[in-house]
Amino acid sequence: MATGSYPVAGRWRRAMSVRTLFLLLVGMVGLYVLGVSFFLAARMHPGAVLLRQDTEPVVELFALLNSRSQRLEAEVRDLQGLVSLGPPGYPAALRRLQAQLSETPDEQSTRAFTDVPEAMRTAMATADEAVARLETSALEVVSLLELGRYEAAAARMMAVNALAGEMNRHLAEAERRGLSDLVRREDELSSATGQALRAVVVWLVIGLFFLPTVLFLAYRRLGRPLRDLEEGLTQVAEGDLNVQVPVRHADEIGRLADHFNHMTAVLQERAEEQGRFAAAGELIAGVAHEVNNPLMAISAITQQRLEDNDLREDDRQDLMQILRQSRRAGKLLSGLLRFARSGSEPRAETANIGKVLSEAIDLVSYQFGVAEITLNAGIDPKLPRVYGDPARLEQVFVNLLSNAIHAVRQVAPPRTIAIASGVDADGVWLTLSDNGPGIPTTLHRRLFRPFVTTKGRQGTGLGLYISRQILRDAGGEIEADEAPEGGARFKLRLRSAGERDWLITPRDQVRPGLPATLEGVRILLVDDETALRRPIARFLTRRGAAVEEAGDGIEALERIAALDGKFDVLLADLRMPKMDGVALHEELRKRYPALADRVVFLSGDLSHLTSGSRTMQAGESTIPADRILLKPVLLEEVETRLLQVVQKAPPAA
């Protein structure tokens, strides 16, 4: 199977369609069978019909003559008995015999004579005349007996007996000739049948000769193209997207092969794009980790400085601005990382739909000012939680917002994107509409199919398809139509989860029932970034905690061993040199299992972990999802999470 490209228009030959070819083959086979049938009928049917037409009257006449002869022979025997008795005779018996001998012949025999073949008509007529003469002679004997002339009757009776013998000879001769004619006709019919069978054999030989030719042509038109397609599909299934199949004819299979080649070309192009996207995701993940650490250090130091009561007001305002901008940068990086690694964060069964939509807007908000786009976001703050993973739902909203931004850029300002939301008996609904050029009529029915795009080479054609799959997996649905004021409108529906919320993230976290401070809590802080570790340590110390620091996992194990594991909680980075947080956690499982349950992790990238619904898998260790904080994180959130861990486990002795 070649993997290069096959020119289509230049190679296609004018050819009948597969449907026409199939009908032609069926028609040829039908004509062949019909021709053989007609030939057999033409050769054998006339002879069979003629044989039946000639045989039926002969058989019928023979039956009549035999019946008359047998009856007449019985009457002659009776007459012979009367003659032998002599006078005075039996008048009643004579009258009965006279009546029987005087019966008129059946008209059916007369009709039968006209239908008898010419070759047998003379013999049959002679036999009939013999029967008639015998009847006449027998009547003469009866008349003589009635007149009492017994001697004349006896003499005449001898002539009657002679006529009876003659009648039997004529009947036998007619029967012989009839059988001979029947045998001759059967021979003729058998000869015709043999000729027809020989002709049929010739036709069958001709058919068997042309059958391989027909099969070969059918294989060339059907078998080879189908085999090419099968081999191409096999190579695609094995991961080879460069495969191209030859387009041999301009028929249905040829068009199918052309569509296959187009599909593999699109798949190859999309695979390359997805590869670039994956590489970009890896790059974002790495950059995010490296950038999040200094951002969190800036945020932590700024928070420390803001707690200084002697700070001048203008300096405080500058520091507040630095804190806001660092948080904004961290939020943007977190959103990019979360979007690039939508499967890496802890999975939740429900989501705060308003918050997810707001975070999706934040990811694309930088484009609104540049493109002069007005966003009317009508997000109902009372929307209940919905079923679905927040990261995947955020992907849906980013796809829809990106499509809307691309659409409105094609029209002159004012450019508007509107979002509306609400709750009804069927759950939570949202609409996203724009005043762009709208959805082309030709794409309405195919809009949510794979590789359908209005962006040309700029789009993958997978965004809406994946979005619909995500929503359907969550029990929701998405539809598209024209917005009342023009442009496109997408309607989303999600199942309401009510107030159900078993997975709490730091930004949703409140502190009911927690201790006011970390007073007296012994904390081991493990992070290789000194610029980040020091401000966190100072913050925790000001909150009353006894903090010790370690630069990596090995140093942390040494400090733990020195104090025999007498720490209430560990705060550790996941990515560190020498021994990272995952390896540290596995060692704690072996040496200090109680302390392993009191570890809170910080990380700027969770891509190396495998997510579950409530846990993260790190090597052979299982880490609860609520024990991992994604940088940059507010120091108050760090404090809250540490207080949660301390509250669940008793302090170390």
C-alpha positions as CSV (number, residue, x, y, z in Angstrom):
1,M,0.0,0.0,0.0
2,A,1.6,3.3,-1.1
3,T,1.8,6.1,1.4
4,G,2.2,8.9,-1.1
5,S,-0.6,11.0,-2.5
6,Y,-2.6,9.9,-5.5
7,P,-3.9,12.5,-8.0
8,V,-7.6,12.1,-8.4
9,A,-9.0,14.0,-11.3
10,G,-6.1,13.1,-13.6
11,R,-6.3,9.4,-12.9
12,W,-10.0,8.9,-12.9
13,R,-11.3,7.1,-16.0
14,R,-14.8,7.3,-17.3
15,A,-16.4,4.2,-15.9
16,M,-19.9,3.0,-15.1
17,S,-20.9,3.0,-11.5
18,V,-20.8,-0.1,-9.3
19,R,-24.6,0.0,-9.2
20,T,-24.8,0.0,-13.0
21,L,-22.2,-2.7,-13.2
22,F,-24.1,-4.9,-10.7
23,L,-27.3,-4.4,-12.6
24,L,-25.6,-5.2,-15.8
25,L,-24.1,-8.4,-14.4
26,V,-27.5,-9.5,-13.0
27,G,-29.1,-8.6,-16.3
28,M,-26.6,-10.7,-18.2
29,V,-27.1,-13.7,-15.9
30,G,-30.8,-13.3,-16.2
31,L,-30.7,-13.1,-20.0
32,Y,-28.4,-16.1,-20.1
33,V,-30.8,-18.2,-17.9
34,L,-33.8,-16.8,-19.9
35,G,-32.2,-17.6,-23.2
36,V,-31.5,-21.2,-22.2
37,S,-35.1,-21.6,-20.9
38,F,-36.5,-20.2,-24.1
39,F,-34.3,-22.4,-26.2
40,L,-35.4,-25.5,-24.3
41,A,-39.0,-24.5,-24.6
42,A,-38.7,-23.8,-28.4
43,R,-36.9,-27.1,-29.0
44,M,-39.0,-29.4,-26.9
45,H,-42.4,-27.9,-26.3
46,P,-43.8,-28.1,-29.9
47,G,-42.9,-31.8,-30.2
48,A,-44.4,-32.6,-26.8
49,V,-47.6,-30.7,-27.6
50,L,-47.9,-32.4,-31.0
51,L,-47.3,-35.8,-29.5
52,R,-50.1,-35.1,-27.0
53,Q,-52.4,-33.8,-29.6
54,D,-51.9,-36.9,-31.8
55,T,-51.9,-39.4,-29.0
56,E,-55.0,-38.4,-27.1
57,P,-57.5,-39.1,-30.0
58,V,-55.8,-42.4,-30.9
59,V,-56.0,-43.6,-27.3
60,E,-59.6,-42.4,-27.1
61,L,-60.6,-44.2,-30.3
62,F,-58.8,-47.4,-29.3
63,A,-60.7,-47.3,-26.0
64,L,-64.0,-46.9,-27.9
65,L,-63.2,-49.7,-30.4
66,N,-62.1,-52.1,-27.7
67,S,-65.2,-51.4,-25.7
68,R,-67.4,-52.1,-28.8
69,S,-65.5,-55.2,-29.7
70,Q,-65.6,-56.6,-26.2
71,R,-69.4,-55.9,-26.0
72,L,-70.0,-57.4,-29.4
73,E,-68.0,-60.5,-28.7
74,A,-70.2,-61.1,-25.6
75,E,-73.3,-60.6,-27.7
76,V,-72.0,-63.0,-30.4
77,R,-71.5,-65.6,-27.7
78,D,-75.0,-65.2,-26.5
79,L,-76.3,-65.4,-30.0
80,Q,-74.2,-68.6,-30.6
81,G,-76.0,-70.1,-27.5
82,L,-79.4,-69.3,-28.9
83,V,-78.6,-70.8,-32.3
84,S,-77.3,-73.9,-30.6
85,L,-80.5,-74.3,-28.6
86,G,-82.7,-74.5,-31.7
87,P,-86.5,-74.3,-31.6
88,P,-88.8,-73.3,-30.1
89,G,-86.2,-70.4,-29.3
90,Y,-86.4,-67.6,-26.7
91,P,-88.2,-64.6,-28.1
92,A,-87.3,-62.3,-25.1
93,A,-83.6,-63.1,-25.4
94,L,-83.7,-62.4,-29.1
95,R,-85.4,-59.0,-28.6
96,R,-82.8,-58.1,-26.1
97,L,-79.9,-59.0,-28.4
98,Q,-81.6,-57.2,-31.3
99,A,-81.9,-54.0,-29.1
100,Q,-78.2,-54.2,-28.1
101,L,-76.9,-54.8,-31.6
102,S,-79.0,-52.0,-32.9
103,E,-77.5,-49.3,-30.6
104,T,-76.3,-46.2,-32.5
105,P,-72.4,-45.7,-32.2
106,D,-71.3,-42.9,-29.9
107,E,-70.7,-39.5,-31.6
108,Q,-67.5,-39.3,-29.6
109,S,-66.0,-42.0,-31.8
110,T,-66.9,-40.0,-34.9
111,R,-65.1,-36.9,-33.5
112,A,-62.2,-39.0,-32.5
113,F,-61.7,-40.3,-36.2
114,T,-61.3,-36.7,-37.4
115,D,-58.5,-36.0,-34.9
116,V,-56.6,-39.3,-35.6
117,P,-53.3,-38.8,-37.5
118,E,-53.4,-39.6,-41.2
119,A,-51.0,-42.4,-40.9
120,M,-53.3,-44.3,-38.5
121,R,-56.6,-43.3,-39.8
122,T,-56.9,-46.1,-42.5
123,A,-56.1,-48.9,-40.0
124,M,-58.5,-47.5,-37.5
125,A,-61.2,-47.1,-40.1
126,T,-60.7,-50.7,-41.3
127,A,-61.1,-51.9,-37.7
128,D,-64.2,-49.9,-37.3
129,E,-65.7,-51.2,-40.5
130,A,-65.0,-54.8,-39.3
131,V,-66.8,-54.1,-36.1
132,A,-69.8,-52.7,-38.1
133,R,-69.9,-55.7,-40.4
134,L,-69.9,-58.0,-37.4
135,E,-72.8,-56.2,-35.9
136,T,-74.7,-56.3,-39.2
137,S,-74.1,-60.1,-39.6
138,A,-75.2,-60.7,-36.0
139,L,-78.5,-58.8,-36.6
140,E,-79.1,-61.0,-39.7
141,V,-78.7,-64.1,-37.5
142,V,-81.2,-62.6,-35.0
143,S,-83.7,-61.9,-37.8
144,L,-83.4,-65.5,-39.1
145,L,-84.0,-66.9,-35.6
146,E,-87.1,-64.7,-35.3
147,L,-88.4,-66.2,-38.6
148,G,-87.7,-69.7,-37.3
149,R,-85.1,-70.4,-39.9
150,Y,-82.7,-72.1,-37.6
151,E,-80.7,-74.0,-40.2
152,A,-80.0,-70.7,-42.1
153,A,-79.2,-69.0,-38.9
154,A,-76.7,-71.7,-38.0
155,A,-75.1,-71.3,-41.4
156,R,-75.0,-67.6,-41.1
157,M,-73.6,-67.9,-37.6
158,M,-70.4,-69.5,-39.1
159,A,-69.9,-66.3,-41.1
160,V,-70.4,-64.2,-38.0
161,N,-67.7,-66.2,-36.2
162,A,-65.4,-65.6,-39.2
163,L,-66.1,-61.9,-39.1
164,A,-65.3,-61.8,-35.3
165,G,-61.9,-63.2,-36.0
166,E,-61.4,-60.7,-38.8
167,M,-62.4,-57.9,-36.4
168,N,-59.8,-59.0,-33.9
169,R,-57.1,-59.1,-36.6
170,H,-58.0,-55.6,-37.8
171,L,-57.9,-54.3,-34.2
172,A,-54.6,-55.9,-33.5
173,E,-53.2,-54.4,-36.7
174,A,-54.5,-50.9,-35.8
175,E,-53.0,-51.3,-32.3
176,R,-49.6,-52.3,-33.8
177,R,-49.6,-49.4,-36.1
178,G,-50.6,-47.0,-33.3
179,L,-47.8,-48.3,-31.1
180,S,-45.3,-48.0,-34.0
181,D,-46.4,-44.4,-34.6
182,L,-46.1,-43.6,-30.9
183,V,-42.6,-45.1,-30.7
184,R,-41.6,-43.1,-33.8
185,R,-42.9,-39.9,-32.3
186,E,-41.2,-40.6,-29.0
187,D,-38.0,-41.2,-30.8
188,E,-38.4,-37.8,-32.5
189,L,-39.1,-36.2,-29.2
190,S,-36.1,-38.0,-27.6
191,S,-33.9,-36.8,-30.5
192,A,-35.1,-33.2,-30.0
193,T,-34.5,-33.5,-26.3
194,G,-31.0,-34.8,-26.9
195,Q,-30.2,-32.0,-29.3
196,A,-31.6,-29.5,-26.7
197,L,-29.5,-31.0,-24.0
198,R,-26.4,-30.9,-26.2
199,A,-27.1,-27.3,-26.9
200,V,-27.6,-26.5,-23.2
201,V,-24.2,-28.2,-22.5
202,V,-22.7,-26.0,-25.1
203,W,-24.3,-22.9,-23.5
204,L,-23.0,-24.1,-20.1
205,V,-19.5,-24.5,-21.5
206,I,-19.7,-21.0,-23.0
207,G,-21.0,-19.7,-19.6
208,L,-18.2,-21.5,-17.7
209,F,-15.7,-20.0,-20.2
210,F,-16.9,-16.5,-19.6
211,L,-17.4,-16.9,-15.9
212,P,-13.7,-16.4,-15.0
213,T,-13.6,-13.4,-17.2
214,V,-16.7,-11.9,-15.5
215,L,-15.2,-12.7,-12.1
216,F,-11.9,-11.2,-13.1
217,L,-13.6,-8.0,-14.2
218,A,-15.6,-7.9,-11.1
219,Y,-12.5,-8.4,-9.0
220,R,-10.8,-5.6,-10.8
221,R,-13.7,-3.3,-10.3
222,L,-14.7,-4.4,-6.8
223,G,-12.1,-6.7,-5.2
224,R,-8.9,-4.8,-5.7
225,P,-10.3,-1.4,-4.6
226,L,-11.9,-3.0,-1.5
227,R,-8.7,-4.7,-0.7
228,D,-6.8,-1.4,-1.0
229,L,-9.3,0.2,1.4
230,E,-9.0,-2.7,3.8
231,E,-5.2,-2.4,3.8
232,G,-5.5,1.3,4.2
233,L,-7.8,1.0,7.2
234,T,-5.5,-1.6,8.7
235,Q,-2.5,0.9,8.4
236,V,-4.6,3.7,9.9
237,A,-5.6,1.4,12.8
238,E,-1.9,0.8,13.3
239,G,-1.3,4.5,13.5
240,D,0.0,5.3,10.0
241,L,-1.9,8.4,9.0
242,N,0.2,9.0,5.8
243,V,-1.5,6.1,4.0
244,Q,-3.2,6.9,0.7
245,V,-5.1,4.4,-1.5
246,P,-5.2,4.5,-5.3
247,V,-8.4,5.8,-6.8
248,R,-8.9,3.4,-9.7
249,H,-12.3,4.3,-11.1
250,A,-14.8,7.2,-11.0
251,D,-17.5,5.1,-9.3
252,E,-18.8,4.7,-5.8
253,I,-15.7,2.9,-4.5
254,G,-13.5,5.4,-6.3
255,R,-15.3,8.2,-4.5
256,L,-15.0,6.3,-1.2
257,A,-11.3,5.9,-1.8
258,D,-11.0,9.6,-2.5
259,H,-12.9,10.4,0.7
260,F,-10.6,8.0,2.6
261,N,-7.6,9.8,1.2
262,H,-9.0,13.2,2.2
263,M,-9.9,11.8,5.7
264,T,-6.3,10.5,6.3
265,A,-4.9,13.8,5.1
266,V,-7.1,15.7,7.5
267,L,-6.3,13.3,10.3
268,Q,-2.6,13.7,9.6
269,E,-2.9,17.5,9.6
270,R,-5.0,17.4,12.8
271,A,-2.5,14.9,14.4
272,E,0.3,17.3,13.7
273,E,-1.7,20.2,15.1
274,Q,-2.6,18.1,18.2
275,G,1.1,17.2,18.5
276,R,2.0,20.9,18.5
277,F,-0.8,21.5,21.0
278,A,0.6,18.8,23.2
279,A,4.0,20.2,23.0
280,A,2.7,23.6,23.8
281,G,0.9,22.1,26.8
282,E,4.1,20.5,28.0
283,L,5.9,23.9,27.5
284,I,3.1,25.7,29.4
285,A,3.3,23.2,32.2
286,G,7.1,23.7,32.5
287,V,6.9,27.4,32.2
288,A,4.1,27.6,34.7
289,H,6.0,25.8,37.3
290,E,9.1,28.0,36.9
291,V,7.0,31.2,36.8
292,N,4.6,30.3,39.6
293,N,7.4,29.9,42.1
294,P,8.7,33.5,41.7
295,L,5.1,34.8,41.5
296,M,4.3,33.2,44.8
297,A,7.5,34.5,46.3
298,I,6.5,38.0,45.2
299,S,3.0,37.5,46.5
300,A,4.3,36.1,49.9
301,I,6.9,38.9,50.4
302,T,4.3,41.5,49.4
303,Q,1.8,40.1,51.9
304,Q,4.5,40.2,54.6
305,R,5.3,43.8,53.9
306,L,1.6,44.7,53.9
307,E,1.3,43.5,57.5
308,D,3.9,46.1,58.6
309,N,1.9,48.9,60.4
310,D,4.7,51.5,59.9
311,L,4.3,51.2,56.1
312,R,3.6,54.6,54.3
313,E,0.3,54.9,52.5
314,D,1.8,55.4,49.0
315,D,4.1,52.4,49.6
316,R,1.1,50.4,50.7
317,Q,-0.8,51.3,47.6
318,D,2.2,50.3,45.4
319,L,2.5,46.9,47.3
320,M,-1.3,46.3,46.9
321,Q,-0.9,46.9,43.2
322,I,2.0,44.5,43.1
323,L,-0.1,41.9,45.0
324,R,-3.1,42.3,42.7
325,Q,-0.9,42.0,39.5
326,S,0.9,39.0,40.8
327,R,-2.4,37.3,41.7
328,R,-3.7,38.2,38.3
329,A,-0.6,36.7,36.6
330,G,-0.9,33.6,38.8
331,K,-4.5,33.2,38.0
332,L,-3.9,33.5,34.3
333,L,-1.0,30.9,34.5
334,S,-3.2,28.6,36.6
335,G,-6.0,28.9,34.1
336,L,-3.6,28.1,31.2
337,L,-2.1,25.2,33.1
338,R,-5.5,23.9,34.1
339,F,-6.7,24.2,30.5
340,A,-3.6,22.5,29.0
341,R,-3.8,19.8,31.7
342,S,-7.5,19.4,32.1
343,G,-7.1,15.8,33.2
344,S,-4.4,16.5,35.8
345,E,-6.3,18.2,38.6
346,P,-8.5,16.4,41.0
347,R,-11.8,15.4,39.3
348,A,-15.1,16.5,40.8
349,E,-18.5,15.1,40.1
350,T,-20.1,18.6,40.4
351,A,-19.0,22.1,39.5
352,N,-19.8,25.7,40.4
353,I,-21.0,26.6,37.0
354,G,-20.8,30.4,37.6
355,K,-17.3,30.2,38.8
356,V,-16.2,27.9,35.9
357,L,-17.7,30.3,33.4
358,S,-16.0,33.3,35.0
359,E,-12.6,31.5,34.9
360,A,-13.1,30.7,31.2
361,I,-13.9,34.3,30.5
362,D,-10.7,35.3,32.3
363,L,-8.7,33.1,30.0
364,V,-9.9,34.9,26.9
365,S,-10.6,38.3,28.3
366,Y,-7.4,39.8,26.9
367,Q,-8.9,39.6,23.4
368,F,-11.9,41.7,24.2
369,G,-10.1,45.0,24.4
370,V,-7.9,44.3,21.4
371,A,-10.8,43.3,19.2
372,E,-13.2,46.0,20.6
373,I,-15.6,43.3,21.8
374,T,-18.3,44.0,24.4
375,L,-19.1,41.1,26.7
376,N,-22.5,41.1,28.4
377,A,-22.2,38.3,30.9
378,G,-25.5,37.7,32.6
379,I,-24.4,35.0,35.1
380,D,-27.0,34.3,37.7
381,P,-25.2,34.3,41.1
382,K,-27.8,31.9,42.5
383,L,-27.1,29.1,39.9
384,P,-26.9,25.7,41.7
385,R,-24.0,23.4,41.2
386,V,-24.2,21.1,38.1
387,Y,-23.0,17.6,37.3
388,G,-19.7,17.6,35.4
389,D,-16.0,18.1,35.9
390,P,-15.0,21.8,36.2
391,A,-11.9,21.6,34.1
392,R,-13.8,19.9,31.2
393,L,-16.7,22.3,31.5
394,E,-14.2,25.2,31.4
395,Q,-12.9,23.7,28.1
396,V,-16.4,23.8,26.7
397,F,-16.8,27.5,27.6
398,V,-13.3,28.4,26.3
399,N,-14.1,26.7,23.0
400,L,-17.5,28.5,22.6
401,L,-16.0,31.9,23.6
402,S,-13.1,31.4,21.2
403,N,-15.5,30.6,18.4
404,A,-17.6,33.7,19.2
405,I,-14.5,35.9,19.3
406,H,-13.4,34.6,15.9
407,A,-16.9,35.1,14.5
408,V,-17.4,38.7,15.7
409,R,-14.0,39.7,14.3
410,Q,-15.4,39.2,10.9
411,V,-17.9,42.1,11.3
412,A,-17.4,45.8,11.9
413,P,-17.9,47.2,15.4
414,P,-19.9,47.2,17.5
415,R,-19.0,43.6,18.3
416,T,-21.0,41.9,21.0
417,I,-21.0,38.6,22.9
418,A,-23.8,37.9,25.3
419,I,-24.2,35.3,28.0
420,A,-27.4,34.5,29.7
421,S,-28.2,31.8,32.4
422,G,-31.0,30.5,34.5
423,V,-32.7,27.6,36.1
424,D,-35.9,25.8,35.2
425,A,-37.5,22.4,35.8
426,D,-35.1,20.6,33.5
427,G,-31.9,22.0,35.2
428,V,-29.5,24.8,34.5
429,W,-29.5,26.5,31.1
430,L,-27.0,28.9,29.5
431,T,-27.0,30.7,26.1
432,L,-24.0,32.3,24.4
433,S,-24.8,34.4,21.4
434,D,-22.8,36.8,19.2
435,N,-23.6,39.3,16.4
436,G,-21.2,37.7,13.9
437,P,-22.0,36.5,10.5
438,G,-23.9,33.4,11.9
439,I,-23.6,29.7,11.0
440,P,-23.6,28.9,7.3
441,T,-26.7,27.1,6.2
442,T,-24.7,24.2,4.7
443,L,-23.1,23.5,8.1
444,H,-26.2,23.6,10.3
445,R,-26.7,19.8,10.2
446,R,-23.0,19.0,10.4
447,L,-21.9,21.6,12.9
448,F,-21.2,19.1,15.8
449,R,-19.5,16.5,13.6
450,P,-15.7,16.0,13.7
451,F,-13.5,18.1,11.4
452,V,-16.2,20.6,10.5
453,T,-14.9,24.1,10.8
454,T,-15.6,27.6,9.5
455,K,-12.0,28.7,10.3
456,G,-10.3,27.0,7.4
457,R,-6.7,25.8,8.3
458,Q,-6.9,27.9,11.5
459,G,-9.4,25.5,13.1
460,T,-9.2,21.8,13.9
461,G,-12.9,21.2,13.5
462,L,-13.0,19.3,16.8
463,G,-13.9,22.0,19.3
464,L,-17.7,21.7,19.1
465,Y,-17.6,18.0,18.7
466,I,-15.5,17.6,21.9
467,S,-17.7,20.1,23.7
468,R,-20.9,18.2,22.9
469,Q,-19.3,14.9,24.0
470,I,-18.2,16.6,27.3
471,L,-21.7,17.9,27.9
472,R,-23.4,14.6,27.1
473,D,-21.0,12.7,29.4
474,A,-22.2,15.0,32.1
475,G,-25.9,14.4,31.2
476,G,-26.3,17.7,29.4
477,E,-26.7,18.9,25.8
478,I,-25.9,21.7,23.4
479,E,-27.7,23.1,20.4
480,A,-27.1,25.8,17.9
481,D,-29.4,28.2,16.0
482,E,-29.6,31.7,14.8
483,A,-29.6,34.5,17.3
484,P,-32.7,36.8,17.1
485,E,-30.5,39.9,16.4
486,G,-28.4,37.9,13.9
487,G,-25.3,35.8,14.4
488,A,-25.0,32.5,16.2
489,R,-26.5,31.3,19.4
490,F,-25.6,28.2,21.4
491,K,-27.9,26.8,24.0
492,L,-26.4,24.6,26.8
493,R,-28.3,22.6,29.3
494,L,-26.8,20.9,32.4
495,R,-28.2,18.7,35.1
496,S,-28.6,20.5,38.4
497,A,-26.8,18.9,41.4
498,G,-28.6,21.1,43.9
499,E,-26.3,22.0,46.9
500,R,-24.3,18.8,46.6
501,D,-20.5,19.6,46.9
502,W,-18.2,17.0,48.3
503,L,-15.0,18.3,46.8
504,I,-13.9,21.6,48.3
505,T,-11.2,23.6,46.6
506,P,-9.1,26.3,48.4
507,R,-10.9,29.2,46.8
508,D,-14.2,27.8,48.0
509,Q,-12.9,27.1,51.5
510,V,-14.2,28.8,54.6
511,R,-12.9,28.2,58.1
512,P,-15.8,27.1,60.3
513,G,-14.8,25.3,63.4
514,L,-11.0,25.7,62.8
515,P,-8.5,27.0,65.3
516,A,-7.9,30.8,65.0
517,T,-4.1,30.5,64.6
518,L,-1.3,27.9,64.2
519,E,-0.2,28.6,67.8
520,G,2.1,25.8,69.0
521,V,1.9,23.8,65.7
522,R,5.3,22.3,64.6
523,I,5.7,22.6,60.8
524,L,8.4,21.3,58.6
525,L,8.6,23.5,55.4
526,V,10.3,21.7,52.5
527,D,11.1,23.8,49.3
528,D,14.2,24.2,47.2
529,E,13.3,27.9,46.4
530,T,14.7,29.9,49.2
531,A,13.0,33.1,47.9
532,L,9.7,31.3,48.4
533,R,10.5,29.2,51.4
534,R,11.6,32.1,53.6
535,P,8.5,34.4,53.3
536,I,6.2,31.4,53.8
537,A,8.2,30.5,56.9
538,R,8.0,34.0,58.3
539,F,4.2,34.1,57.7
540,L,3.7,30.9,59.5
541,T,5.9,32.0,62.3
542,R,3.9,35.2,62.7
543,R,0.8,33.0,62.9
544,G,2.3,31.2,65.9
545,A,3.8,28.1,64.4
546,A,7.2,26.6,65.1
547,V,8.7,26.3,61.6
548,E,11.8,24.4,60.5
549,E,13.0,24.6,56.9
550,A,14.6,22.0,54.5
551,G,15.8,22.5,50.9
552,D,14.9,19.1,49.6
553,G,13.5,15.7,50.6
554,I,16.8,14.3,51.9
555,E,17.3,17.2,54.2
556,A,13.7,16.9,55.3
557,L,14.2,13.2,56.3
558,E,17.3,14.1,58.3
559,R,15.4,16.8,60.3
560,I,12.5,14.4,60.8
561,A,14.8,11.7,62.0
562,A,16.6,14.2,64.3
563,L,13.3,14.9,66.0
564,D,12.0,11.3,65.7
565,G,9.1,12.4,63.6
566,K,7.8,15.0,66.1
567,F,6.2,17.3,63.5
568,D,2.5,18.1,63.4
569,V,2.4,18.8,59.7
570,L,4.7,19.0,56.6
571,L,4.4,21.6,53.9
572,A,6.4,20.3,50.9
573,D,6.9,21.2,47.2
574,L,6.3,18.4,44.8
575,R,9.2,19.2,42.4
576,M,12.6,19.5,44.0
577,P,16.1,18.3,43.2
578,K,17.7,15.2,44.9
579,M,14.5,14.0,46.3
580,D,11.1,15.4,45.2
581,G,7.9,15.5,47.2
582,V,6.6,12.2,45.7
583,A,9.7,10.3,46.8
584,L,9.6,12.0,50.2
585,H,6.0,10.9,50.7
586,E,6.8,7.3,49.8
587,E,9.7,7.3,52.3
588,L,7.4,8.7,54.9
589,R,5.0,5.9,54.2
590,K,7.7,3.4,55.0
591,R,9.3,5.2,58.0
592,Y,6.7,7.5,59.5
593,P,3.3,6.4,58.3
594,A,1.4,8.6,60.7
595,L,3.3,11.7,59.5
596,A,2.7,10.7,55.8
597,D,-1.0,11.4,56.4
598,R,-0.2,15.0,57.6
599,V,1.6,16.3,54.4
600,V,0.3,19.2,52.4
601,F,1.9,19.6,49.0
602,L,2.6,22.8,46.9
603,S,3.1,22.5,43.2
604,G,3.1,24.7,40.1
605,D,2.4,21.7,37.8
606,L,0.4,18.5,38.5
607,S,1.1,17.0,35.1
608,H,3.2,14.2,36.5
609,L,0.4,13.0,38.7
610,T,-2.5,10.7,37.7
611,S,-5.9,12.1,38.8
612,G,-8.9,10.3,40.3
613,S,-12.1,11.7,41.6
614,R,-10.8,12.3,45.2
615,T,-7.2,11.3,45.1
616,M,-3.9,11.9,43.1
617,Q,-1.6,9.0,42.4
618,A,2.1,9.7,42.9
619,G,4.0,6.6,42.0
620,E,2.7,3.9,44.4
621,S,1.4,6.5,46.8
622,T,-2.1,7.8,46.9
623,I,-2.5,11.5,48.0
624,P,-5.8,13.0,48.9
625,A,-6.8,15.7,46.4
626,D,-7.4,18.2,49.2
627,R,-3.8,17.9,50.3
628,I,-2.4,19.5,47.1
629,L,-2.3,23.3,46.5
630,L,-1.6,24.7,43.1
631,K,0.8,27.6,43.0
632,P,0.5,30.6,43.3
633,V,-1.7,30.3,46.3
634,L,-2.6,32.9,49.0
635,L,-0.8,32.4,52.3
636,E,-4.2,32.5,54.0
637,E,-5.2,29.4,51.9
638,V,-2.0,27.7,53.0
639,E,-2.8,28.4,56.6
640,T,-6.4,27.1,56.2
641,R,-5.2,23.9,54.7
642,L,-2.6,23.3,57.4
643,L,-5.3,24.0,60.1
644,Q,-7.5,21.4,58.4
645,V,-4.8,18.8,58.6
646,V,-3.9,19.6,62.2
647,Q,-7.5,19.4,63.2
648,K,-7.9,15.9,61.6
649,A,-4.8,14.5,63.3
650,P,-3.7,15.0,66.9
651,P,-0.5,17.1,67.4
652,A,2.8,15.3,67.8
653,A,4.0,14.7,71.3
